């Protein structure tokens, strides 16, 4: 499977930002993607995360636009 998404999501821990293990389900929903779509494209998913970061949602939307243009 080819991964479309090379970037890891941004996660805030305390006062610093770091790379996360995967995007949260809520971030996928806000970007208009389903869990099935994310797995099909090769987007990393972290089912434990509940937070939504706008940077991650914007990145997922840009991935969706690239996917639709191809």
C-alpha positions as CSV (number, residue, x, y, z in Angstrom):
1,X,0.0,0.0,0.0
2,X,1.3,3.4,-1.0
3,X,1.0,6.0,1.7
4,X,-0.3,9.4,0.5
5,X,0.3,11.0,3.9
6,X,4.0,11.2,4.8
7,X,3.4,13.8,7.5
8,X,2.5,12.9,11.1
9,X,-0.1,14.9,12.9
10,X,0.7,17.7,15.4
11,X,-0.1,16.8,19.0
12,X,0.1,19.2,21.9
13,X,1.6,17.9,25.1
14,X,1.6,20.4,27.9
15,X,3.2,23.6,26.4
16,X,5.0,22.0,23.5
17,X,4.0,20.5,20.1
18,X,5.2,17.2,18.9
19,X,4.6,14.6,16.2
20,X,1.7,12.2,17.0
21,X,1.1,8.6,16.1
22,X,-1.9,9.3,13.8
23,X,-4.8,11.6,13.1
24,X,-7.8,11.5,15.4
25,X,-11.2,10.2,14.2
26,X,-12.8,13.7,14.9
27,X,-10.1,15.3,12.7
28,X,-11.0,12.9,9.9
29,X,-14.7,13.7,10.3
30,X,-14.1,17.5,10.2
31,X,-12.0,17.1,7.0
32,X,-14.8,15.1,5.4
33,X,-13.1,11.7,5.4
34,X,-14.2,8.4,6.9
35,X,-12.1,5.9,8.7
36,X,-12.4,3.6,5.7
37,X,-11.2,6.3,3.3
38,X,-8.2,7.0,5.6
39,X,-7.2,3.4,5.7
40,X,-7.7,3.1,1.9
41,X,-5.5,6.1,1.2
42,X,-2.9,5.1,3.9
43,X,-3.4,7.9,6.4
44,X,-2.2,7.0,9.9
45,X,-5.1,6.8,12.5
46,X,-4.8,7.0,16.3
47,X,-8.1,5.8,17.8
48,X,-7.0,6.9,21.3
49,X,-6.8,10.6,20.5
50,X,-9.9,12.8,21.1
51,X,-8.5,16.2,20.3
52,X,-8.9,18.2,17.1
53,X,-6.1,20.5,15.9
54,X,-6.9,22.9,13.1
55,X,-3.5,22.3,11.5
56,X,-4.2,18.6,11.1
57,X,-7.7,19.2,9.7
58,X,-6.3,21.7,7.1
59,X,-3.7,19.1,6.1
60,X,-6.3,16.4,5.7
61,X,-8.4,18.6,3.6
62,X,-5.4,19.3,1.3
63,X,-4.8,15.5,1.0
64,X,-8.5,15.0,0.1
65,X,-8.2,17.7,-2.6
66,X,-5.1,16.1,-4.1
67,X,-6.9,12.7,-4.1
68,X,-9.9,14.1,-5.9
69,X,-7.8,15.8,-8.5
70,X,-6.0,12.6,-9.5
